[in-house]
């Protein structure tokens, strides 16, 4: 049996919550009610009854949309005003629910890392849609002090603004410039060449011509390799850089911004088995 809902009373309560700035509470209340009204509309015994319920549904749906937009605006107003850090989640599209849950856990961890900074990054999430959006919402996205969008990075960021992309692959040594392979990317310089650029952490290389930089994973691992490893030149030739997890890459960035020391920043971020991978 479908439970009865007093739509007018519910709308009044939700409106009161919105006026008090309790956007999330209003959203939750409306989300619980709307599916029940949808069931009532489908099982209505007469056309007139169905029209009444559908009118109530339209009212509550508009309120839910308004509460959602207002909640996001409130989060943005309360969000950190530090350096912009954009996370491009497009690389995780199409891999199913299990992969989306894993990505959501990583984003949750990197959000916590940013919140612990003295001057937190202004965190922005792109390509939040489908399974990824569902997993992030379950992880608490609505309560986080971040902005998010289903749009791509190129759609989200003004093309006139300077951007540097930081792929999760650690990269080898040497070289510089945009595009190319990981071994050709220069090391990221958050307080030097990249001081005025928006940082975009991404899972893969972007279109040709985009500016790329890397975390100095190769230099760190080769400099701190165990004593039973090959000489540095042999190790460099055989070493394959690890692909970092989202939260470890952002954790390293956050630590570097606070210490300005890559050794300290990477010491707690590089997987323990990475040094063995020089073999």
Buried (B, 14 or more C-beta within 10 A) or exposed (E): EEEEBEBEEBBEBBBEBBEEEBBBBBBBBBEEBBEBBBEBBEEBEEEEEBEBBBEBBEBBBEBBEBBBEBBBEBBEEEBBEBBBBBBBBBBBBEEEEEBBBBBBBBBBBBBEBBBEBEEBBBBBBBBBBBBBBBBBEEBEBBEBBBBBBBBEBBEBBEEEEEBBBBBBBBBBBEBEEBBEEBBBBBBBEBEEBBEEBBBBBBBEBBEEEBBBBBBBBBBBBBEBBEEEBBEEEEBBEEBEBBBBBBBBBBBBBBBBBBEEEBEBBBEEBBBEEBBEBBE
